[in-house]
Amino acid sequence: MESLLSLIRKAVRFICLLLLAALVVTPLLQIVMRGIFNVPMSGAEELARYFLICMSFIGASYVTREGGQIRMEEFQVLIPPTPRWLLQMAIELAAAAIFTVFFVASVVTILNNLRNQTPTLEMPFWLFMAPLAVGSLLLIVETLMMFIHTFRRGRPEAKQTILT
């Protein structure tokens, strides 16, 4: 199970790097095509926006795994250890519940719009909404893994932000 998660995490990181490259290259190509060849790329802005959406939703699980989400650790450190541990577990369960709602809503939306497409790029709607569904599913898994880790530790995470 852990090796499968490790493989998925590596794939997510690689996909996000590709999406970041595509996000940079798309506007650059638009500038080159318009400025040098005087032939604008139709839909380049929408495509760049789609790459940004994909990178944000798919990369969110990696950010969560690495502890990059906002945790307000400065305030949590003021709470005694046992209530802080309970608070951290409650936050992780609440986050998993919210991501489950996102996942279910995105799947229902995709199923209700299978025949539709986006107006400018004429992209199938399921492809447009897929990053939300995939990202939400990955966030559910990572958040539940964090919950299990916190539960097994039996004490709160000791991390706290240090400003220098």
DAMOFEN-V546121 format. One record per helix or strand. SS is the DSSP state (a for helix, b for strand). FROM is the first residue (numbers start at 1). LEN is the number of residues. If there is no record, write none. Layout:
# DAMOFEN-V546121
SS,FROM,LEN + SS,FROM,LEN
This chain:
# DAMOFEN-V546121
a,2,34 + a,44,22 + a,73,4 + a,81,32 + b,117,1 + b,124,1 + a,125,29
